[in-house]
Amino acid sequence: MELKEAQRFMKAARVRAGYSQEQIAEKLGVARNTVVYYEQKPWSLPLECFVILSELYGEDFTNVFMAEKLYHKYN
């Protein structure tokens, strides 16, 4: 998954689930600008945030991003 595609995916998943960046920031216990950063650089998300967002968004995207991260790490 290319970076731009991953960025669109993260934002689209949040919007589909009906959350604002402020609401997600509150749920993750981070500042809103951190959520902006995570949407711009999805691979920078800590694993525990992936799990929380996966549950909040109703999406199973942890495997997609982790597989991509591992691929780039070892290839």
C-alpha positions, 0 to 999 in steps of 0.5 A: 500500500502506497503512502497516499493510499494509506493516508486516504484509507486512514481518513476514510475509515475515520469518517465512515465510522463517524468520528472527528479527529478531536474525538479520536484524539480523546479516545487515544489520549493524545493531542489532535495534532497527533491524530493528524500526524498518524493519518499522514504517516500511518506506519508511525502508529503504535500497535496499541493504537492500531488495535483501538482504531481497528475496533473504533472504525470497525475495520480489520486493517492492522494486518494490512499495515503490519504486513507492509511495515514488515515487508519494507523492513526486511526487503 
